[in-house]
Amino acid sequence: MNKAQLVEAIADKVGGRQQAADAVDAVLDAIVRAVVGGDRVSVTGFGSFEKVDRPARYARNPQTGERVRVKKTSVPRFRAGQGFKDLVSGSKKLPRGGEVAVKKAPKGSLTGGAAATVKKAAAKKTTAAKKATAKKTTAAAKKTAVKKTTAAAKKTTAKKTTAKKTTATAKKTAATAKKATAKKAPAKKATAKKAPAKKSTARKTTAKKTTAR
């Protein structure tokens, strides 16, 4: 079983694949940091992780048989707990369903600062996830607000442009009507002036008839 398969195995128990991946990463990171720092991580019923110093020594090359000197080094070591050993040896049977019955570790079983490291690592990942979610939500809200504002501004501008065009058209129509009215008015006056001329002609004709008599 590799890490991806481990994540899949516990995904249903922790509420999803992402949560399982975060949990596995947090646990492994805490164990590695604690062991590198010289702490011993012990989980009752499962086992313990610790750092072991190996002094400088001589060893043989398996291919050539030559004796070589190995420098002083430190290596990680895992020791299985009694409960784990019993399950592997078969003296105890694995339960068919649910979790393996491993006793809870007593207080202080995570030696040194290992317990605090585990809690800090989990808290950091949770905080980072919350911040990322908050940023995404804020960005989405800003985009939506900008789109709504832009759409409203476009609608307002379109309404103002239409109103201006309507006003300009109305002014042009009124000006055209005034010009047409102004041109027709002189024609009426001319007609009115011609009417008295007809009366004068009629008077002259009457005068002529009277004189002839």
C-alpha positions in Angstrom: 0.0 0.0 0.0 1.4 3.4 -1.0 0.5 6.8 0.3 -2.3 7.3 -2.3 -3.9 4.0 -1.4 -3.6 4.8 2.3 -5.5 8.1 1.7 -8.2 6.2 -0.2 -8.5 3.7 2.6 -9.3 6.3 5.2 -11.2 8.8 3.0 -14.6 7.4 4.0 -13.8 7.6 7.7 -12.6 11.2 7.8 -15.2 12.8 5.5 -13.5 12.8 2.1 -10.3 12.3 0.1 -9.0 15.8 0.6 -9.5 15.6 4.4 -7.8 12.2 4.4 -4.8 13.5 2.4 -4.5 16.5 4.8 -4.6 14.2 7.8 -2.0 11.8 6.5 0.3 14.7 5.5 -0.1 16.3 8.9 0.7 13.1 10.8 3.7 12.1 8.7 5.1 15.7 8.8 4.8 15.8 12.6 6.5 12.4 13.0 9.4 13.3 10.7 10.0 16.7 12.3 9.9 15.2 15.8 12.3 12.4 15.0 14.7 14.7 13.1 14.7 16.9 16.3 15.7 14.0 18.4 12.3 13.2 19.9 10.8 9.8 20.3 7.3 9.4 18.9 5.4 6.6 20.6 1.9 5.4 19.9 0.8 2.7 22.4 -0.3 -0.5 20.7 1.2 0.6 17.4 4.9 1.4 17.9 7.5 4.1 18.3 9.7 6.2 16.0 13.0 7.4 17.1 16.4 8.7 15.9 19.4 6.3 16.4 23.0 7.4 16.2 25.4 5.0 14.6 29.2 5.5 15.3 31.8 5.3 12.6 32.6 1.7 11.7 34.2 -0.6 9.1 32.0 -2.6 6.8 32.5 -4.8 3.7 31.4 -4.0 0.2 29.0 -6.9 -0.7 30.1 -6.9 -4.4 33.9 -6.8 -4.0 34.3 -7.9 -0.3 36.6 -4.9 0.2 36.7 -3.4 3.7 35.4 0.2 3.8 35.0 2.8 6.5 31.5 4.1 7.2 31.2 7.5 8.7 29.2 8.3 11.8 25.5 8.8 10.9 22.0 8.9 12.3 19.1 6.8 11.1 15.4 6.6 11.9 14.1 3.5 13.5 10.6 2.1 14.1 9.8 -0.4 16.8 6.4 -2.1 16.6 4.2 -2.1 19.7 3.1 -5.3 21.4 -0.5 -5.0 20.0 0.8 -4.6 16.5 3.1 -7.6 16.9 0.3 -9.7 18.2 -1.9 -8.9 15.2 0.9 -9.6 12.7 1.9 -12.9 14.4 -1.7 -14.1 14.5 -2.0 -14.4 18.3 -4.8 -11.9 18.0 -7.3 -11.7 15.2 -8.1 -8.5 13.3 -11.7 -7.4 13.7 -13.8 -7.8 10.5 -15.3 -4.4 10.6 -14.4 -1.1 12.2 -11.0 0.0 13.4 -8.2 -2.1 14.9 -8.5 -2.2 18.7 -5.4 -0.2 19.7 -5.4 1.3 23.2 -5.3 5.0 23.5 -1.9 6.4 24.3 -1.5 7.8 27.8 -0.6 11.4 28.5 3.1 12.0 27.6 3.4 9.0 25.3 4.3 11.5 22.5 7.6 12.4 24.1 9.1 15.9 24.0 7.3 18.3 21.8 5.9 15.6 19.4 2.3 16.0 20.6 2.5 19.8 20.2 4.1 19.4 16.8 1.2 17.2 15.6 -1.4 19.7 16.8 0.4 22.7 15.3 0.8 21.0 12.0 -2.9 20.1 11.9 -3.9 23.6 13.0 -1.7 25.2 10.3 -3.2 23.1 7.5 -6.7 23.9 8.7 -6.0 27.6 8.9 -4.4 27.6 5.4 -7.5 25.8 4.0 -9.8 28.4 5.6 -7.8 31.3 4.3 -7.8 29.8 0.8 -11.5 29.4 0.9 -12.1 32.9 2.2 -9.9 34.4 -0.6 -11.8 32.5 -3.3 -15.1 33.6 -1.9 -14.0 37.2 -1.7 -12.6 37.2 -5.2 -15.9 35.7 -6.6 -17.9 38.3 -4.7 -15.8 41.1 -6.1 -16.2 39.8 -9.7 -19.9 39.6 -9.3 -20.2 43.1 -7.8 -18.0 44.5 -10.7 -20.2 42.8 -13.3 -23.4 44.1 -11.8 -22.0 47.6 -11.5 -20.8 47.6 -15.1 -24.1 46.3 -16.4 -26.0 48.9 -14.4 -23.7 51.7 -15.7 -24.2 50.5 -19.3 -28.0 50.5 -18.9 -28.0 54.0 -17.4 -25.7 55.3 -20.2 -28.0 53.7 -22.8 -31.1 55.4 -21.2 -29.4 58.8 -21.1 -28.3 58.5 -24.8 -31.9 57.5 -25.8 -33.3 60.5 -23.8 -30.9 62.9 -25.5 -31.7 61.6 -28.9 -35.5 61.9 -28.2 -35.0 65.5 -26.9 -33.0 66.4 -30.0 -35.6 65.0 -32.3 -38.4 66.8 -30.5 -36.5 70.1 -30.8 -35.9 69.6 -34.5 -39.6 68.8 -35.1 -40.6 71.9 -33.1 -38.2 74.1 -35.1 -39.5 72.7 -38.4 -43.1 73.3 -37.4 -42.3 76.9 -36.4 -40.6 77.6 -39.8 -43.6 76.1 -41.7 -46.0 78.3 -39.7 -43.9 81.4 -40.2 -43.9 80.8 -44.0 -47.7 80.3 -44.2 -48.5 83.5 -42.2 -47.6 86.1 -44.9 -49.8 84.4 -47.4 -52.9 85.1 -45.3 -52.0 88.7 -44.9 -51.7 89.2 -48.6 -55.1 87.7 -49.1 -56.5 90.0 -46.5 -55.1 93.0 -48.3 -56.6 92.0 -51.7 -60.1 92.0 -50.3 -60.5 95.8 -49.9 -59.3 96.2 -53.5 -62.4 94.4 -54.7 -64.6 96.7 -52.7 -63.0 99.8 -54.3 -63.6 98.4 -57.8 -67.3 97.8 -56.9 -67.6 101.4 -55.7 -66.1 102.7 -58.9 -68.5 100.7 -61.0 -71.5 102.0 -59.1 -70.2 105.6 -59.5 -69.9 105.1 -63.2 -73.5 103.8 -63.5 -74.8 106.8 -61.5 -73.0 109.3 -63.7 -74.3 107.7 -66.9 -77.8 108.0 -65.7 
